[in-house]
Amino acid sequence: NSYSRFPKLMKLGRDITLWGLEIGLLTMKKGEVARFIFTPSYAYGQQGCPPIIPPSALVMFEVEVLDFLDSGESDAFFELTQEQQDTFPLQKVLKVANTER
């Protein structure tokens, strides 16, 4: 068993690098547990991920979505200049702060 039992925050499109896992997570709801089996083209490809994942391996992930949040507004806020951030409405700043916390 080479998996983690400790939940971690992972961002779609950034922290999740397996195409199959990204697609699978997008189909899930809060509290749902799913087991995904991916062919190499949806996982680690022909190269694998040595030394743990051999080349062209079929892989299985068991995933539980504990919670999720929409961080799009938060991401947009941090892409603004300091001057633009200073003019951001307070309610939105508080929402961004809560999301980041």
Disulfide bonds with the S-S distance in Angstrom:
none
